[in-house]
Amino acid sequence: MKAIFVNWTKPFFYKEDAQGYNKMKMAEFSDEEYDIVDYELLIQKVAVVRAKKHVGKTKLYTDQIGYDFYKRKGLLDLWDEIDTETLEEFNRENSGVNPGRFWTTGKSIVIGKEPIPFLFLDLDFIIRSDLPKWIYDYDLVHTQWEIQRGEFFVFESEINKYGGIEDFVQNMWMPNTSFVYLNDVNLRDEYLKKHLSIIRREYEHVPEWLWLLADQGIMGYSARKLNSRVETIENRIYLSYPEQLYPKFVGHGLSWVKDPDRKDHEENLEYEHIWTNKRSFKVDPEYRNKRVEELEQEFKMLTKKRNLI
């Protein structure tokens, strides 16, 4: 099994179009040279070495700027294989796409082109156990289903103002694509077709919900269209942007809910997806220092006997 990672650097140079944490993390850097926040680079290193330990071969898709960055950092040996041409070709042929708004498009292009079967992992998704054997029985295994709330909940009438989305389903759960095991060429191709259809349109403004549907939602719509065999790593469903648990206000929103019809996996994956805590890395020095120390120790432990770096 091959674990693939993607670092598309284009969004870095479109900071003015970024939102939320993405905008916050890049604010300290100039536009002159690509860079990554130190703690995010550490998270990447742990994620890749863990994948090498628990999955097998690792492959990085990046562009030339990304390749040069990792070369300066002395990190090219983290991966068994590196591809720059796929994203360089996409950059040349799709200059009209807004990387600041569709900031995960590099990931979607790679998922749509990598030969199956493969495992895609976000660069902040750390696997800490071997893959459960049951995942190989499915066309698609992703992290979790999500119930969309807040600004990410959108009606079809609003979507149609932006050109519509093929096979859209109003009340369907959305797959989180931080972990994607894909073993169906038809699903892969359908996903890529839908993604390209959305990002290549001309927009005056790209709302956040459209970016998310172009990344995650269309994977669900495609799987439903093809009646794919789909499963999730998580036994729970995530509520997008739940309320904080403390203080517990009357009727507060939960972080996770359980499908009463769900049959839990006896064998499952131990992992950490750091995305939900990245804001804490940025704004909470005490939390950041604690986690950085833990991750540095983990990386040293993983590389000590393997002579990787």
C-alpha positions, 0 to 999 in steps of 0.5 A: 500500500502506498500513502500519498501526501500533497503540498500544493504551494499556490495558495501561499501566494494568494493569502489575501483570499484565504480565510480563518486559520489559513489566513492567520498562519500565513500572515507572518510570512512575506510573499517573496519566498514560500515557507511553512510554520515551524510546528506545521512542518514538525507535524508533517514530519511525524505524519510521513514517518508514521505512514512509512511505519504503518502503511508502507511506501510514501509519495509526495505530490508537490510543485517545483516551489514545494520541492525546492522548499523541502530540499532546503530543509533537507527533508526530501528523503522523508518520501520514497517518491516525489512527483512535481510534474502533476501539479506543475502541469495543473498550474500551467493549464489552469491559471484561472483557478483561484488557489486562495479560495480553492486551497485544497485543489492540489489534493483533489487533483492528485486524488483524481489522478493517482493509480488505485488503490492508494491511501491519501493522508492530509499532512496533519493526519498522523497514523499511530497503528497499522491499517485495519484489514477491513478497509480493503473490502471497500471502494472508499474509506474516509475519516468520518461523516459530517453533519454540516452547520453554520455557514457550511450548510447550503441549500440547492437554490444557493448552489444554483446561483454559482452554477450548480453541482451535479448529483447534489443531495441536500441532506446527505452527510459529507465525507471528511477527506483527511484520510481517503482509501480509494480503490475504484477507478470510476469513483476516482474519475467521477470525483475529478470530473466534478471537481474540475467542473466547479473550480474552472468556472468564472466567479466574482466571489467564492464562498467557503461552502463552495470550496468545501463542497468542491473538496469533500461534498462531491466525493459523497455525491459521487459515491452515492451516484455509483452506489459505492461500498463506503465506510469510515474510520470513525464510529461517530458523526462529526458536527461541523463547528459545534459549540464549546462544551464549557460552559454548558449552555442550555441546548449546547451543540455536541462535537460528535453524535452516534448513528444508532444503526451503526455497527462499530469496528472491533479493529480500528485505526489509532490516529490523530487529525490535528486540524481541529487543534491548529488554532490552539497551536497558533494562539496558545503558547502553553499548548503549542510548547507542550505539543511541540515537545511531544511531537519532537520526541515522537519524531526522534523515537521513530527516526532513531532506529530507521536512519531516515533523516 
